[in-house]
Amino acid sequence: MKKVLVRGAAVVGALLGLAATGLVVKFYLLSPASRPAPALTAPQTPEAIARGEYLVEHVTGCTGCHSPVDESKPGDPPVPGKVGAGRDFGPMGEAPFRLRSHNLTPDEATGIGSWSDGEIVRAMREGVGKDGHALFPQMPWQTYGRALSDDDALAIVAYLRTLPAVANEPGKTEVKFPVSMFIRALPKPLAASPPPAPSPSDRLARGRWLLDMCSCHDCHDGKNARMENVPGLELAGGMKFPVPGKGEVYAANLTSDQATGLGAYSDEDIVRALSEGKNKSGRYLYVMPWSYYAGMTKEDKDALVLALREVKPIANLVPAATVK
């Protein structure tokens, strides 16, 4: 019997060893899944650069996340002289990570000056950096992988190439184990290029596209203390943001609930929040990057409002801001 037990323990030990080896191979040798960066060249035409500027500055908000910002002012305006130079978001409560966004300026040493156009597009849509590491999914590469067309992606690259080069190294994102292991398994090469963005004439489809491209879910989905999405609270708000020296604000409930969401807002109220950074009561909005969305065209703002109106109501009373 003792021999049987010893042999059984040996078999279990061997199986556990194989399983551990398999995990190492899966998450550290085979991940992230990637392909060589595609051979792409961004057009440097005025039209492409203007299109990229509109997307970066007023839709995707790239410089909002990739710039040091003045958190003491409504709308999170970038620090002058450091637009696109990367950002350290600092500790986030109990979250098992510390986010630092990459320098997107053409600086050769710390930015994207040494990156090819294809490497930038691969990072945007496939979640793999120039050195092959997996990008943290707070960078919405999964959204861009399904919704950002070749033309739009290259227009963004064209515009980023025009930013003044700023030497700034914000550092690398830190992710604790085991979350770091699963982050490595997320990237995958695109199976096909995403379709062009919906035409402004198709208002609802355009609005749905904007809801994704503006990354509304990133801040307005309900999250727990570890910054994990809470099922059933999509766009229902509640995420807490500290405003240094002023207090705290909470992401608004964007669902159509009458009592706690946008159901009591008129279309004009929502457009004013996007354009002027003021809520229904006239209070300025902190953290909400309305200073970027303010430059969105009227047609796109109206389309975004239309998409918000179809979001199912979820009753979730968000705490009032404590900003002084």
C-alpha positions in Angstrom: 0.0 0.0 0.0 2.9 2.3 0.9 4.4 1.7 -2.5 1.1 2.5 -4.2 0.8 5.8 -2.3 4.4 6.8 -3.1 3.8 6.0 -6.8 0.5 7.9 -6.7 2.2 10.9 -5.1 5.0 10.7 -7.7 2.4 10.7 -10.5 0.5 13.6 -9.0 3.8 15.5 -8.6 4.8 14.8 -12.2 1.4 16.0 -13.5 1.6 19.2 -11.4 5.1 19.7 -12.8 3.8 19.3 -16.3 0.9 21.7 -15.6 3.3 24.3 -14.2 5.6 23.9 -17.2 2.6 24.2 -19.5 1.6 27.4 -17.8 5.1 28.8 -18.1 5.2 28.0 -21.8 1.7 29.4 -22.4 2.0 32.7 -20.6 5.7 33.4 -20.8 7.1 31.8 -23.9 4.1 31.8 -26.3 2.6 35.0 -25.0 1.9 37.6 -26.1 0.9 36.3 -29.5 2.2 38.6 -32.1 3.3 39.0 -35.7 5.9 41.2 -37.3 4.7 44.7 -37.6 2.9 45.3 -40.9 4.7 47.3 -43.6 2.6 50.5 -43.4 3.3 54.1 -44.3 1.3 57.0 -42.9 0.4 59.6 -45.5 1.8 63.0 -44.6 -0.9 64.9 -46.5 -2.6 67.9 -44.9 -5.9 65.9 -45.1 -4.5 62.9 -43.3 -2.9 65.0 -40.6 -6.1 67.0 -40.0 -8.1 63.7 -39.8 -5.6 62.4 -37.3 -5.7 65.6 -35.2 -9.5 65.4 -35.0 -9.3 61.7 -33.9 -6.5 62.2 -31.4 -7.6 65.5 -29.9 -11.4 65.1 -29.9 -12.4 61.5 -30.3 -9.9 58.9 -29.1 -8.3 61.4 -26.7 -4.9 59.9 -27.0 -3.1 63.0 -25.6 -5.5 63.0 -22.7 -4.1 59.7 -21.4 -0.6 60.1 -22.8 0.2 63.6 -21.3 0.8 64.9 -17.8 -2.3 66.8 -17.0 -3.3 69.6 -14.6 -5.7 67.6 -12.4 -6.6 70.8 -10.4 -8.5 72.2 -13.4 -11.7 71.0 -14.9 -11.3 68.9 -18.1 -7.8 67.6 -17.3 -5.9 70.0 -19.7 -2.3 68.8 -20.6 0.6 70.4 -18.9 2.0 73.0 -21.4 5.0 71.8 -23.3 4.4 68.1 -22.5 1.5 67.2 -24.8 1.8 63.5 -25.7 4.9 63.0 -23.5 3.5 60.1 -21.4 1.9 60.0 -18.0 2.3 58.2 -14.6 -1.2 57.7 -13.3 0.1 56.9 -9.8 -1.4 54.3 -7.3 -5.0 53.4 -7.8 -6.3 52.2 -4.4 -6.3 48.4 -4.2 -5.7 47.9 -8.0 -2.9 45.4 -8.6 -1.2 47.7 -11.1 0.3 51.2 -11.6 -0.4 52.6 -15.1 2.2 54.6 -17.0 1.4 55.6 -20.6 4.1 55.7 -23.2 5.5 58.9 -24.7 3.8 59.4 -28.0 6.0 62.3 -29.2 8.6 61.8 -32.0 11.5 61.8 -29.4 14.0 59.2 -30.5 15.0 58.0 -27.1 11.8 58.1 -25.0 9.0 58.4 -27.6 8.0 56.9 -30.8 10.6 58.5 -33.0 12.4 55.2 -33.5 9.1 53.2 -34.1 8.0 52.4 -37.6 4.5 53.3 -38.7 3.6 49.7 -38.7 4.8 49.2 -35.1 2.7 52.1 -33.9 -0.4 50.7 -35.7 0.3 47.2 -34.3 0.5 48.6 -30.8 -2.8 50.5 -31.2 -4.8 47.6 -32.6 -3.0 44.4 -31.4 -1.7 45.4 -28.0 2.0 44.6 -28.6 4.8 47.2 -28.1 7.9 47.8 -30.2 9.9 45.4 -27.9 7.2 42.7 -28.1 5.7 43.3 -24.6 1.9 43.1 -24.0 0.2 46.4 -23.5 -2.1 46.8 -20.5 -5.7 46.8 -21.8 -6.4 50.2 -20.2 -4.9 51.2 -23.5 -8.0 50.4 -25.6 -6.2 48.4 -28.3 -9.0 45.7 -28.2 -11.5 48.4 -29.2 -9.3 49.8 -31.9 -8.6 46.3 -33.1 -12.2 45.9 -34.1 -13.2 49.5 -34.9 -10.2 51.5 -36.0 -9.7 51.3 -39.8 -6.4 51.3 -41.6 -7.0 54.9 -42.9 -7.9 56.2 -39.4 -5.0 54.4 -37.7 -2.5 55.8 -40.2 -4.1 59.3 -39.9 -3.4 59.1 -36.2 0.2 58.1 -36.9 0.5 61.0 -39.3 -0.6 63.5 -36.7 1.5 62.0 -33.9 4.6 62.5 -36.1 3.8 66.3 -36.1 3.9 66.7 -32.3 6.9 68.5 -30.9 9.4 65.9 -29.6 9.6 65.9 -25.8 12.3 63.9 -23.9 10.3 62.3 -21.1 10.3 58.8 -19.7 7.3 58.1 -17.5 8.4 54.5 -16.8 6.8 51.2 -17.5 3.4 50.0 -16.2 3.7 47.7 -13.2 1.3 44.8 -12.9 1.4 42.3 -10.0 1.3 38.6 -10.4 -0.9 36.7 -11.4 -2.7 39.6 -13.3 0.5 40.2 -15.2 0.4 36.6 -16.5 -3.1 37.0 -17.9 -2.3 40.3 -19.5 0.3 38.6 -21.5 -2.2 36.2 -23.0 -4.6 38.9 -24.3 -2.9 40.3 -27.5 -3.5 38.6 -30.8 -2.8 39.5 -34.4 -5.7 41.0 -36.4 -7.5 38.5 -38.6 -8.7 41.3 -40.9 -8.5 45.1 -41.0 -11.4 46.8 -39.3 -14.0 48.5 -41.6 -14.2 52.2 -42.1 -15.9 54.3 -39.5 -19.6 54.7 -40.0 -20.7 57.7 -42.0 -22.1 60.7 -40.0 -25.3 60.2 -42.1 -25.9 56.9 -40.2 -26.3 58.6 -36.9 -27.0 55.7 -34.6 -24.1 53.5 -36.0 -21.9 56.5 -35.8 -22.9 57.2 -32.2 -22.2 53.5 -31.2 -18.8 53.8 -32.8 -18.1 57.0 -31.0 -19.2 55.5 -27.7 -16.5 52.9 -28.1 -13.8 55.2 -29.7 -14.2 57.8 -26.9 -13.6 55.0 -24.4 -16.6 55.9 -22.3 -16.8 52.4 -20.8 -13.3 52.7 -19.4 -14.4 55.3 -16.8 -18.1 54.9 -16.6 -18.5 51.1 -16.2 -19.0 50.2 -12.5 -15.8 48.9 -10.9 -14.8 47.5 -7.5 -11.9 48.5 -5.3 -9.5 46.5 -7.4 -10.5 48.3 -10.6 -12.3 45.2 -11.9 -15.5 45.7 -13.9 -18.7 44.8 -12.0 -21.1 42.8 -14.2 -24.5 44.5 -14.6 -23.1 48.0 -14.1 -22.1 48.8 -17.7 -21.9 52.6 -18.1 -23.7 52.9 -14.7 -20.9 55.0 -13.2 -19.5 55.2 -9.6 -15.8 55.0 -10.2 -14.0 57.3 -7.7 -11.3 59.8 -8.8 -9.3 61.9 -6.4 -8.8 65.6 -7.4 -5.6 66.7 -5.7 -6.2 69.4 -3.2 -9.9 69.6 -4.0 -11.7 66.4 -3.0 -13.2 63.5 -5.0 -15.4 63.1 -8.0 -17.3 60.0 -9.2 -18.0 58.9 -12.8 -21.6 59.7 -13.8 -24.2 57.1 -14.5 -24.6 57.3 -18.3 -27.5 54.9 -18.6 -31.0 56.1 -19.4 -32.2 55.7 -15.9 -34.5 58.6 -15.0 -33.6 58.9 -11.3 -29.8 58.2 -11.3 -28.7 58.4 -14.9 -29.1 60.6 -18.0 -32.8 60.0 -18.3 -33.4 63.3 -16.6 -31.0 65.1 -18.9 -32.1 66.8 -22.1 -30.1 66.3 -25.3 -28.9 69.9 -24.8 -27.8 69.1 -21.3 -25.6 66.2 -22.5 -24.1 68.3 -25.3 -23.3 71.1 -22.8 -21.4 68.5 -20.7 -19.4 67.5 -23.7 -18.9 71.1 -24.9 -18.6 73.2 -21.8 -17.8 70.6 -19.1 -20.8 71.5 -17.0 -23.4 69.0 -15.6 -27.1 69.6 -15.4 -26.8 71.8 -12.3 -24.0 73.9 -13.9 -21.1 72.5 -11.9 -17.8 72.1 -13.8 -16.7 68.5 -14.4 -13.3 67.4 -13.1 -11.4 64.4 -14.5 -14.0 64.0 -17.3 -11.9 64.9 -20.4 -14.5 67.2 -21.9 -11.8 69.7 -22.9 -11.0 67.1 -25.7 -14.6 66.2 -26.6 -15.5 69.9 -26.8 -13.9 70.0 -30.3 -16.0 67.2 -31.6 -18.3 68.2 -34.5 -21.9 69.0 -33.8 -22.9 66.0 -35.9 -20.7 63.7 -33.9 -22.0 65.0 -30.5 -25.6 64.5 -31.6 -24.8 61.0 -32.8 -23.1 60.2 -29.4 -26.2 61.5 -27.6 -28.4 59.2 -29.7 -26.3 56.2 -28.8 -26.4 57.1 -25.1 -30.2 57.3 -25.3 -30.4 53.6 -26.2 -28.3 52.4 -23.3 -30.6 50.4 -21.0 -31.5 52.0 -17.7 -29.6 50.8 -14.6 -30.5 52.3 -11.3 -27.1 53.2 -9.6 -27.0 56.3 -7.5 -23.5 57.8 -7.8 -22.1 59.7 -4.8 -22.0 63.5 -5.1 -18.6 65.1 -5.8 -16.8 66.5 -2.9 -14.7 68.9 -4.9 -14.5 72.2 -3.0 
